[in-house]
C-alpha cells in the first residue's frame, strides 16, 4: 500500500511485471547467424508462433528477436481479457450473403480461448486464469439501446451464446453503480498477462527455441532480419511487432500505435467485495464510445483501463509504461463512479502501452511462400486470444500445411496504409474528442446514440 499522500507507482512497464519481477535478461544476438525461421517480436504472437512451430517440427531452427525483453510490449501490459472478439466484427467476412466465413472465424476464436487455457495447464503456467465469461454493462439509455441492438444481432449468429440481462441480473453479477442492463457470454477468461507471457517464453525455450533480447530489429527483408548486432538469415521471417511495427523500416504507416492505460487498486477488503459482488470474476466492459475494461485480479484488486492520450505524433511509443497524470485521474474517477464502495481504495499502480490498429480496424495474418515473409497483428486490443490463433495459423503457413485455420477469412487480408502526418495525428485526436463528447451527451440524458459518435465511426472507417 502506498504511503499517506504518495501517488501511485507510474510505469515500470506494468503492474503485472512489478508483481512477478522483471525477468533475468536473455543474451542478445552475438552476431550474424542462420535459422530456418526468424521471428521478430517476443510477445504473444511471436512466442505462440515459435511454440507451435517447434511442437510440429522439433528440428526447426527457430530464433526470436526482441528489442527489450519477452513480454515488454502489450503482452505484458494488457487488461488480461482472454476473449473471443472478432476484431473489426464478423460482418466484414460476409460475402454476398454467405455467413460461412464469419461463422468459422468466430468458432476458431472461441476454440482459441480453450486452447490457451489448455496450453497453460499442459506447460505448468500459473497465469491466474479464471473462465468467468465477459459482462458488458450499460449505464444510460443510449448505451442500453446499443446493448439491446447488439444482443439482437448476436442472437442471429451461432457460437455467440450471449445472455441479455436486466438491471437486477446485471447487478447480481457485478454491482456497477447505475447499470441498467448487461450482456454476458461464456467465451472469456481473465488472467495475469505477465505470468502468461513469461511462462510461454520459458516453454518455447524448453522446446529449443532461441530468444535473443536487447536486440532491436531495424528492418525486415526477404531472407533476413537486420539488427545493430548482426543479421539473422532465414528462409522465413515473421513480423510479430504489433504496436511497435512503425519502428521498422518501411512500416511507419502499416499500424497505428494506439495508447491504452490502466490503474489498479490496492487489494480490497472482504466487506467491499461483499458490496460489489463480482464473485464470478467476469471480464467487465461497458457500452460507452470511449469504453472501459476491467477485471477483479487474483489478489482481489480492481484493474481498470481505458483510453488516455490515444496517440502520440509520428507513431511514437513510450519507453517504460508511464502514463499522463490526467489519465490516471480520469480512470480513477471512473473506477470510483462505477464502484462507490471502492471510493476510498488507494490506486497502487498506473501504466500504459500501445496496441496495433490497422486502417480498417481488422486483424490479419499472412505469409508469402515465395519470399518467406509473414506477419500477424492489428488486434486492436483483442490480442490475448487472437495471438494464439495467429501463432497456430502462421506455423501451418510456414510449414506449408493446408488446414482449416489457414483458410480462415483473416488470412492474407491487407488493410490500406494510414494517412501521413499531420493528418494521422489530427484524425485520431478529433476521433476521440468526438467519442468523449458523445459519451458526455449520453450521460447527460440523450436517449439515443450521439451523432458525434456516428460521424467518428465513419471517419475511423469502422
N, C-alpha and C positions, 0 to 999 in steps of 0.2 A: 504494500500500500504506500502511496506517496505521502510525503510529509506535509504538515499543515502549510497551506499557501503555495506549495510547489505545483507546477504544471505537470501534465503527463509526459512520459517519455515520448519523443517525437523522432520517428525514423528508425535508425538502427536496422534497416532493411524492413523488418516487420515484427510485430508482437510474436508471431508464430516462431520466428527464428530466435527471438530473445528467450523464449521458453526452452527450446531444445539446445541452444548454443550454436554459434557459427561452426560449421564443420571444419575439421582439420584439412588444410589446403592440400589438394592433389597436385602432383608435379605438373608444371607447364610443358608444352611441347618442347623437346630438347633440340629440335632441328627438323629439317625436311624428312619426310618418311612416306611410306606407301601403305595403302589399305585397300580393302575391297569396297568398303563403304565408309565415307566420312560424313558425319552428322554435325551440323553447326548449330549449337544451342543445347545446353543440358537442362532444359526444363522438361515438363511433362511430355511434350511432343517428341523431342529428341530421345528421351530415355525410353518411352514406350516403343518407339521405332527400333531402337537398339535391342530392347528386351525381346521383342517378337522375332527379329532377325536371327538372333543367336539361338533362340529356342527352336526355330525352324531349321537352321543350318549352323551347327556349332562351330564348324571350321572357318566361317567367315571372319575376316579381319575387320573389325568394326572399331572406328576411332570417333570419339565425341569431343568436340572442341567447345570450350566455354570461356567467355570473356572474364567472368568473375569466379563464381562457384556454382555448383549444381543447385538449381532452385533459387538463384538470386533474383530472378525476374518474377513475373506474375505467378509462377508455380508455387513460390514460397510466400506470396503476399495476398492471395485472393481470399474471398469470403468463405471458402470451404463448402461450396454447393456442388455436390455431385448429382446433377440433374439432367433430364432428358431433352432439354430445349433444342429445337432445330433452329440454328442461327439464321436469322432472316425470315423465318416462317416456312411452313410446309407448302404454302400456296405457290411459291416460286418454282416448285417442281411439278406442278400440274401441267401436263402437256395436252392441249386440245381436249380438255375434259377428262383426261386419263389421270386418275389419282394414284395409280400404282407406284410410280417412283417416289412420291411423297410418303406413301404409307410404308414402304420398305426402309426409307431413311429414318422415319420415326421409330420403327421397330428395332432398327440397328442401334439407335441411341438408347432405347430402353434396355436392350441387352447389354450395352456397354456399362451401364450403371452396375449391373450384376457382375460383369466381368472384372471391373476394378475391385469390387469387394472381394471376389473370389481370389484374385491375384494377391491382394493384401494378406488374405488368410494363408494362402499357399507359401508366400515368401516371408511370413512372420513379421509383417509390417503393422505395427500398432499405431494406426492413424486416427484412433478415436472415432471410428465410423459408426454412425447411428442412422439406420434407414427409417426415418420418420416421415418421409414424404415432403412435399412443398406446399406451403399455405400462402396464398396471396390475399391480401385484405383490401377492402375499400373503406375509405373514411369520409366520403361525402357522396352526394347524389350523382355527380358526374362520374366519379370513379366507379360507383355501383353500376351505372349504366354500361360502362366499358366491361366491368366484370361479368355482368349478365350476358353481354354480347359474346364475350369470349367463351363463357360456359356453353352457350347455344352452339357456337361454332365447334368447340371441342367435342360436343356430343355427336356430331356428324362424322367424326373420324374414329377408326379403330385404334387401339393401343394407347389411348389417352387416359381413360379410367378416372376422369375428373368427378368431383362431388361439389355441387353448389351448396353453400352453407348460408343460413340466415345469420342475423347478428348474434343470437344466443348460441348457436352451434359454433360460430367462429370464436366467440369468447370462451367457450368451453375448452377449446384447444389452446388458444393463446389470448390472454386478456389485453388486447390492444385498445387503448382509450379511443373512443369514437368510432370503432369499427362497426359498419352497418351490414357487412356481408363478407363472405370469403369463398375462395375456390381452392380445393385441395386435390392433389393427386399423389399416388404412392411411389412414383418412379424417381425418387430423390433421396439422397442421404446427406448428412453433414459430416465433415471430417476436419482434421488438423492438417492444413496444406503442407507445412514444412516437414511434418513427420512422414507424409506420403512421399514427397519428392526425395527426401533423404533416404528413406527405405528403398525406393526404386533405384536410386543411384547405386546403393550397396548391392542390390540384387543383380543389376547388369554387370557390375564388376565381378561378382561371383561367377557369372556366365562367361567371363573372359573378355568383356568389352573394356577398352582403354579410354579413360576420361582424362583429358588434359584441361586443367583450369588455368586461370590467369593467362589465357591465350585468346586474344581478340582477333576474330576473322575480319579482314578488311574487304575482301572480295571473294565471291564465289564464281568460278569459271568452269567450263566443261573440263572435267578431269582433275580439278584441283580446288582446294580452299586455300587462300593466301592469308598469311598472318605475318606479324613482325618477327616471329620466331622461326619462320620457315614455312614451307608449303606441305600440305598433305595431299598427295596424289592418289586419286581413287577413281575407279570406274563409275561409282555412283556418289554424288554429293547432294546431301539433303539440307535444305534450308528450314530450320525449325526455330526461328528467332522471334516470332510474334511481334510484340510491340517495339522491339529493338531492331526490326528489319530496316527502318530508314537509315541506320548507320552503315549499311553495306553499300558498296559502290553500285550505282545504278538503281538502287531500290528506294530512293528518298520518297517517292510518291506512291509506292506499292500499298503500304498500310499506314494508317494514321494512328500514332500512339495516343490513345485516349486515356486520360488520367482518371483514376478512381481512388477514393480514400476511405479509411476505416478508423473507428475508435473502438476501444474495448474497455469495459468497466472493470473495477476490482471484483473479486468473487462476491456474489450477493448472498445474504443470509437466507435461511430457510423461510422466514416469515415473508420476505419479499417474493420468493418463488411461490409461496402459497397463494399470494395475491395474483401473480402473473399467470401461474399455471405452466404452460409450455412443457408439460410432462413428456410429450412425445418427441420433443426436441426437433420439431419440424424446421426446415429452412423457411424463413419468413421474408416475404416481399410485399409490395403494395402496388396500387394502380395509378400512382402519380406519374406524371410525364418524366420528371427528374426523380426516378424511383429509388427506393432504398432496398437493401438486402441485409439480412441479419441471421444470426444463429445463437443458440444457447450452447456455450462451449462445455467441454467435458468437465472443467473445473468450475462450472456454474457462473460464468461471466456472460455478459451480452456483448457480442461483436456486432457492430452496426456500421454499415457502409453506404456510400452514395457518391455522387459526383461532387468534386470540389472545383478547382481550376481545371476545366475539361481538357485543355490543350495548350501546349507551350509552342510559341512561334518557332517555325523552322523544324518541327517534329523533334524538338529537344526532349530528352528524358532526364529524370532525376538520377542522382547517384546513390543515395542511401535511404530512400523512402520517406524523407522529411516532407511534411505536408504543411500548407499555409495555416497560420493561426485562425484566420476567419473560417476556414473549412472545418477545423476542429470545433469551433464554437457552434457552427451551423449543425453539424452532425450531433453534437452533444445536446443541443436544443431539441432536435428532432427525436432523439432517443428518449429524452425525458418527457416529451409530448406523447410519444407512443406508450411509455411506461411510467406513469406518475409515481408508482411505487418505488421506482429506482432513482427518483429525482435527487436523492442525497448521496448516491453512489459516486465515488471518485472515478474519473477516467484515468486509467493506468497507462494507456499507450495509444498513440495515433501514428498512422503511417499511410503511404500511398504507393501506387505502382501504375504501370501502363498496360493496357490491353490493346490488341491489334484490331483495327477497324478497316475493312475493305470499303471501297467507294459504294458498293451496293449492299453493305452490311451482311454479307453472306459468306460463311466459312467455305474453305475449299481444301482439297488435297490433290496432288498430282505428281506424275513422274513421266519424263520423256525418255523412252527406251533408247532413242538414238543418241542423245547427249549424256544420259545418265543423271541428269539434273532433276531433283524432286523438291517438293515443298509441301507444307501444310500450315494452316493458320487462318487468321481472320475470325477468331471465335467470338469476338465482341463480348467477352465476359462469360461465355458458356463453356470454357475450355477444359474444366476439370474432367468432364465426361468425354467431350468431343476429341480431346487429345488421344484418348485411348483408342477410339475408333480410327482416328487418323494414323496412329502408330501401327495398328494392325494392317490397315489398308496400304500404307507405304511399304511395309515389309512384304506383303504379297506382290505389290507392283515391282519392287526391286528384284524379287526372285522370279518374276515372270509368271506368277500364278494367276489364272483367271478364276476368280471366286465371286461369291455373291456380293462381298463388300467392295470389290474393285469395280463393280458395275453400279454402285450407288450413284445417285444423280449429282452429288457434290464433287465427284471425281473428275478432274480436268477442267472444272469451272474456272473462268478467268474474269475478274472484275476490271473495269476501266480504272485508270490511274487517277489519283486525287489531283485537284487543281493545284497550280503552283502558288507560292506565297506572293502577295499577302492574301490572296483570295481564300486559301485554305483556312488561315487563322481567322479572318473576318467571318467566314461562313460558320465555323464551329462556335465562335463567340455569340453570333446572332442566334444560332440554333438553340443554344442552352439558355440564353436570356429569354427567348420566346417560351421555352418549356417552363422555366421558373415563373414567368409572368402568368402563363396558363394555369399553373398549379395554384398561384395566389388567387386568381379569379374564381377557380372552382372551390377553393377552401372558403371563399367569401360568400358562397351561395349560388354560384352559377350552376344550374341543374344539368347542363349538357356539356360535352367536351368543348373547350375553348377553340375558336377559330385560329388563334395563335398557334396552338399545338398542331392543328391540321396543316397549317401552312408550313410549319417547321418540318413535319414529316415529309412534305413534298420536296422541300429544299434538301433534306437529308438523303432523299432517294430511297426511303424505307417503304 
